[in-house]
Amino acid sequence: MDIIGMAIGALGLSFIVIFIWMVSLSVRKKRLEEERKEREEAYRRALERTREEERQERLFKAESGHIPTILYMAKESERGNLREALFWYEKAALLDNINGMHGVVRICKRMRDDMILRSKSQFWEMFIKGLEGDLQAKFETGQSLVFGRGTEVNVVKGLGLIQEAAERKYIEAIIFMGDWCISKDNLSPSPGDSTYWYSKAAKRNSLDGMMKLGINYLRGVGVPVNYEKGCYWLERASEKGHAEAMYHAAEAWVDKGSNGNSIAYIWLYLSAHFGYEPAKILRDKVGSNMGVNSVVGLQALARPLQKKIATGKVNKHSIIRALNKLYKRQIPVPMKGEVLDDSEITENASETLREELAEMDDFDEFELHFPDQTDEDTENRNQELSVKPDFSHTAMDKHS
């Protein structure tokens, strides 16, 4: 019995020892697990802290204008936050990064139901075309920046793009630069530069440029008032069928001397025929102060001019010369090989503009040469434009 009791006691003691050992193992394992979790949590927090520091560093670099970082932020955001991606792509685009521009277009097209984003996409597509050398796109992009169409207003950058297009002979851009120099939206107007740009457009046979240059001469915008040169440029554009120029040419002659109204009526008649509505009112007003026979005679004179202008068969200066001869007026016309003096245009342009364009071959002082022709050719054209004896300016004056 003692042996059995001792065996049972030993067995019980063994169980107790085993239990204590198992409990000890369990506690140790639990402690090790807790230590492991604590290490993992510490590592996770350290990793998050490192990532946050990296994110803050990237954010700082991106906000400071570091292009690669901006594009990284955009690409990361594109996976799950299109609005944030658009923000970063547009930031890169505004720094003239082509990848940023393409990113803006791509994101906007993924959100095509938003009208504002559609307009933004169109703007950046146009900007990209401008960078690729499309002068019209460059000009239109500049306008969008100046007036805030599809993007935020950036007048300086917009004007820079427009001037680039102007310097590369894009006529609409040249005219815009002239208009901007005297625009009410321009906080620093420069009338002299306006006339300078218009002269460049006129050099390249822009009818709008000729008309606006003529108006500047008549009004003394950026140059001293010069009535003769003003009329010359307005009538140059009028010879080529510019109806608004005809109207302004007529305005310049209304009540000007003994034959001014006759010249004005001719241009108003032509302007009205070519569709410029205000010319009809002024034509009728001028005509009402003239005799019926004078009006009929002037219309007879204007009709052949109308046909020649409509068919594009008017030679350079031919109508100006004909009116000079018919009405004994002194509108200057350069002879063959002569240059029309425009030195006052350069003199009155701002020093800044002259410095910017000083090295540009495209913007040298322009020369207006009379086309090659013989005196006989000139006389024949003048005869074609002359009125019949019954409608001479002397007879018209008698009737009026």
ABEGO torsion letter per residue (X at the ends): XAAAAAAAAAAAAAAAAAAAAAAAAAAAAAAAAAAAAAAAAAAAAAAAAAAAAAAAAAAAAAAAGBAAAAAAAAAAAAAABAAAAAAAAAAAAAAGBAAAAAAAAAAAAABAABAAAAAAAAAAAAAAAAAAGBAAAAAAAAAAAAAGBGBBBBAAAAAAAAAAAAAAGBAAAAAAAAAAAABAABABBBAAAAAAAAAAAAAAGBAAAAAAAAAAAAAGBGBBBBAAAAAAAAAAAAAAGBAAAAAAAAAAABGBEAAAAAAAAAAAAAAAAAGBAAAAAAAAAAAAABBAAAAAAAAAAAAAAAAAAAAGABBBGAAAAAAAAAAGBABBBBBBGBBBBAAAAAAABBAAAAAAAAABAAABBBBBBBBBBBAAAAAAAAAAABBBAAABAAAAAAAX
